[in-house]
């Protein structure tokens, strides 16, 4: 039996927004096949808009990417007529309507086949000015635009990506050219928008020392602010995300970037990228194992130096474990997002071990509401169910109603049990099936 002790009287910090995603809601309100309501109900804090142009429902080939908005690079970047904003306008509005903030990736969607938008721009300074006008459109009303106050603007995506054959689906220039583009764009945008958060470059991981050094050296030499460092991580072990963030924090601190935010903005369960491992990964992402992995990963991210953590992908695609891509109805992987959001709304993290054996735990506390999120995750598909002795200590005096909502093969965050306690130190016993998740909510009466 696993023993988990929560101390609600010991607040260790804020519950961070670890339940953000890539991309926004989808579907048609007219046909009644959208997921706008469930997306909004999940309380998703941020949606990064990378790879949005893959999905026709977002606007497809005219959406988000710099080269899709500004189609003719030889056109006048100061002329509103040079830009196609309408599809991205609709997409951004849909995200914001659901109560989610946009995390805007400036650059290009990944190109696995024919390359078009991932070539180095002909003129880096002009590309930076085009980005400036995109920002002004969404934040300052330029070109019949908006005043959304989008705070985060990320320069490019995975310039370090390499396929098995050595090709790069994200950047066709040299490493040196990318560094030049990154610094040129960072300098221009920080000059124009000193109060916005400009960063990147969305590396494949935080483990690439050569790329870390290249970017960190260039930023340090430039003397520019480095608002955030972003990178990605695909794994079968949730604790890897905590390790990646700790390593990024150490590397940034060594360069003096002690205030630079750490943003891991692509992640999902991956056993392997090829053959049967890849097929297995896609199946697991869409089932109960994927849901438990999501929960455990959010908990490990919370227990790390990370500022933001963004699941890939809420867009209808093979790696979307949140929604059925045809009906847009929730899959098992949807439910960890509203479950985590219950703790996020409470606001303050209470003391509890983040991991004990295969049990991952996170707790939140306030004077009137408390909660504990637990999941039983391991990559071993034959592991047993877990019996958990849950000690709830440090509760303020009064009568507390305790509710248990279960996510397993038969339940979708369903209320399965209720009880009351009037003692400050209560004990509860929970059975968690393999890959099961439970949200224990306490409300003062």
Order of alpha helices (4+ residues) and beta strands (2+ residues): beta-beta-alpha-beta-alpha-alpha-beta-alpha-beta-alpha-beta-alpha-beta-alpha-beta-alpha-alpha-beta-alpha-beta-beta-beta-beta-beta-beta-beta-beta-beta
